[in-house]
Amino acid sequence: MKKTILILLLLISFSVSSQEIRKKCITITEEKLPNYKVKVIKTNHCVEPKEITIRSYVITEWERKKRKKRKKRKNEK
């Protein structure tokens, strides 16, 4: 009984350690601007040097993009 438990624990530990650890590479921050606009700053930390993208959207357009991303993520899971 002890041996089987030990074997199970070893198998579980190997399977957990073998899984790939994902690091969150991209961070997105948004700032509100006047006239119904939003400034979006997208930073990619996985690239050397850091890749920073700055864009401005109309609020409705940005909300539409966020909705699309959420829907895509939900379908992947």
C-alpha positions, 0 to 999 in steps of 0.5 A: 500500500505504501509503495503504491501511494509513493508511486502515485505521488512520484507520478503526480510530481513528474507530471506537474513539473513537466508542464510548461510554465507560462509567463504573462508576456503582454500587459495592457493599460488603458487611460481615458482621454477627452472626447470619448477616447482611450489611450491603450499602452501594450507592453511585450516583456518577452522581447528584448528590448521591451516592445511598447505600442501606444494607440488611441481608440474611440471608446466604443471601438475599444469596447468592441475589441475587448469583447471580441478578445473575451469571446475568443478566450472563452471559446479556447477554454 
